[in-house]
Amino acid sequence: MLRKPETNEYPPYYKEYVNNVPGGDLLQILEDQQKETKKLLKDLSEETAEYQYAPGKWTIKEVVGHITDTERIMCYRLLSIARGEQGMLPGYNDDEYVKRGNFNHFSLTDLLHHQALVRQNTILLLSSVDEEALLQRGNANGSEVTARAIAYIIAGHENHHRRLIIERYLNSDAKQ
């Protein structure tokens, strides 16, 4: 079973994400959380899915697109580091990715389907990587990180955004 990474395996700004992941089997956590996110969002109307809780903030569709894009990028980093890549892996500007993703032009159903497929890929990748590879260190966006830490960052990132969706988008007080 995959153990939580030590704090020296990732930059401090990822601490919240790693701490957001409960104990237990990470593969099962990843599988369960994708189902929980789908259950939370699948019955929303398209109008609700395009709601912004404040001017300049992302819509729910854009948040789902962001979660999916980030997981794609993190999986590439995880694969690269696990395979021994020593070159620096680039960062990315999440606001630009969301802007260019045009996520509001997709149905929420399609965005959730994309997210589910990306998550299946993440689970398959993690299932195929051994402990030695997960402990490999690499450089992503100018900071040292292990492949194992990236796996936890993926899970914690989704938990973080699902909590924000509940608090800032779906909470009836927030919509008034």
Stockholm file with secondary structure:
# STOCKHOLM 1.0

chainA/1-176         MLRKPETNEYPPYYKEYVNNVPGGDLLQILEDQQKETKKLLKDLSEETAEYQYAPGKWTIKEVVGHITDTERIMCYRLLSIARGEQGMLPGYNDDEYVKRGNFNHFSLTDLLHHQALVRQNTILLLSSVDEEALLQRGNANGSEVTARAIAYIIAGHENHHRRLIIERYLNSDAKQ
#=GR chainA/1-176 SS CCCCCCGGGSCGGGHHHHHTSCSSCHHHHHHHHHHHHHHHHTTCCHHHHTCCSSTTCCCHHHHHHHHHHHHHHHHHHHHHHHTTCCSEECCCCHHHHHHHHTGGGSCHHHHHHHHHHHHHHHHHHHHHCCHHHHTCEEEETTEEEEHHHHHHHHHHHHHHHHHHIIIIIICTTTTC
#=GC SS_cons         CCCCCCGGGSCGGGHHHHHTSCSSCHHHHHHHHHHHHHHHHTTCCHHHHTCCSSTTCCCHHHHHHHHHHHHHHHHHHHHHHHTTCCSEECCCCHHHHHHHHTGGGSCHHHHHHHHHHHHHHHHHHHHHCCHHHHTCEEEETTEEEEHHHHHHHHHHHHHHHHHHIIIIIICTTTTC
//
